[in-house]
């Protein structure tokens, strides 16, 4: 998937009426309220995922109820910390539990 494809992919997901229900149909606890559904992270009402390809990092998160979404791509080894800081600034919500889980998995 290219950087141009990801927003199109996300828009299609947001149009899919049953996507959130399918993702949430199976839940595995990762700790501190962070869960994994079917291929996606779950935290509060948000569905999210991160990407790590060496020096390129990304974060996508969205609220299926409001269809508000955030997609961030970076090109630095510290990029995920930048992604989480931007996500917190834009949403006004804490991403520290997600960041802690992701950093522990890296």
KEKE-478403 format. One line per field, with one value per residue (C-alpha): residue number from 1; residue in three letters; x, y, z. Coordinates in steps of 0.001 Angstrom, whole numbers. Example, Ala and Ser with C-alpha at 12.3 -4.5 7.8 and 13.67 -1.06 7.14 Angstrom:
% KEKE-478403
k <- c(1/2) $
r <- c(ALA/SER) $
u <- c(12300/13670) $
v <- c(-4500/-1060) $
w <- c(7800/7140) $
% end
This chain:
% KEKE-478403
k <- c(1/2/3/4/5/6/7/8/9/10/11/12/13/14/15/16/17/18/19/20/21/22/23/24/25/26/27/28/29/30/31/32/33/34/35/36/37/38/39/40/41/42/43/44/45/46/47/48/49/50/51/52/53/54/55/56/57/58/59/60/61/62/63/64/65/66/67/68/69/70/71/72/73/74/75/76/77/78/79/80/81/82/83/84/85/86/87/88/89/90/91/92/93/94/95/96/97/98/99/100/101/102/103/104/105/106) $
r <- c(UNK/UNK/UNK/UNK/UNK/UNK/UNK/UNK/UNK/UNK/UNK/UNK/UNK/UNK/UNK/UNK/UNK/UNK/UNK/UNK/UNK/UNK/UNK/UNK/UNK/UNK/UNK/UNK/UNK/UNK/UNK/UNK/UNK/UNK/UNK/UNK/UNK/UNK/UNK/UNK/UNK/UNK/UNK/UNK/UNK/UNK/UNK/UNK/UNK/UNK/UNK/UNK/UNK/UNK/UNK/UNK/UNK/UNK/UNK/UNK/UNK/UNK/UNK/UNK/UNK/UNK/UNK/UNK/UNK/UNK/UNK/UNK/UNK/UNK/UNK/UNK/UNK/UNK/UNK/UNK/UNK/UNK/UNK/UNK/UNK/UNK/UNK/UNK/UNK/UNK/UNK/UNK/UNK/UNK/UNK/UNK/UNK/UNK/UNK/UNK/UNK/UNK/UNK/UNK/UNK/UNK) $
u <- c(0/1387/983/-1647/-3583/-3926/-6419/-8550/-8438/-9434/-12329/-13657/-13440/-15379/-18140/-18447/-21417/-20396/-16633/-16443/-18725/-16632/-13352/-14765/-16279/-13075/-11085/-7742/-6481/-3061/-3162/-4196/-7486/-5764/-7233/-6745/-9735/-9593/-6385/-6895/-6201/-9142/-9017/-12134/-14255/-11317/-10008/-6327/-3228/424/3044/6798/9035/12447/12740/9144/6364/2626/-489/-4117/-7022/-10691/-14003/-16533/-19490/-18401/-16230/-13519/-10135/-6471/-3704/-80/3059/6572/10062/12127/13071/11311/8270/5807/6347/5603/2477/1178/1888/13/-2890/-3178/-3079/-5716/-8127/-7575/-7305/-4393/-2600/-108/-1546/-1350/2164/3299/1935/3424/6820/6868/6163/8891) $
v <- c(0/3412/6667/7684/4447/4678/7595/5838/2631/4544/6304/2945/1555/4530/3874/205/17/-3236/-2694/-1574/-4374/-6985/-5582/-5495/-8992/-10518/-8744/-9586/-7468/-5892/-4024/-603/-665/-1301/-4247/-5960/-6700/-8379/-6827/-3428/-1863/-820/1902/3551/4238/4586/1984/2391/843/1728/991/631/126/1053/4821/5256/5232/5767/5965/5816/6173/6819/6926/4856/6689/10174/9013/11392/10038/10878/9478/10426/9317/10210/9488/9279/6641/8708/9079/7152/9538/12383/10544/10102/13746/14957/12579/13880/17478/16958/14757/16173/12591/10742/8174/7287/3795/3005/4475/2397/-791/-34/951/-2285/-4251/-2562) $
w <- c(0/-920/957/-1629/-1099/2677/2781/140/2177/5319/3576/2384/5913/7263/4705/5709/8137/9853/9983/13622/14814/13009/14362/17897/17701/19102/21808/23356/26238/25723/29074/30408/28495/25163/23282/19940/17783/14390/13053/14700/18074/20240/22867/24246/21172/18800/16389/15581/14067/13840/11228/11525/8532/9886/9675/8542/11152/10901/13020/11979/14387/13923/15730/13773/15349/14277/11358/12540/11505/11797/9584/10244/8393/9559/8326/11483/14017/16721/14467/16614/19513/17103/15890/19437/20325/17232/17937/21508/20319/17619/19603/23083/24347/25893/23760/26507/27118/23408/23183/26154/24603/21167/22563/24555/21376/19333) $
% end
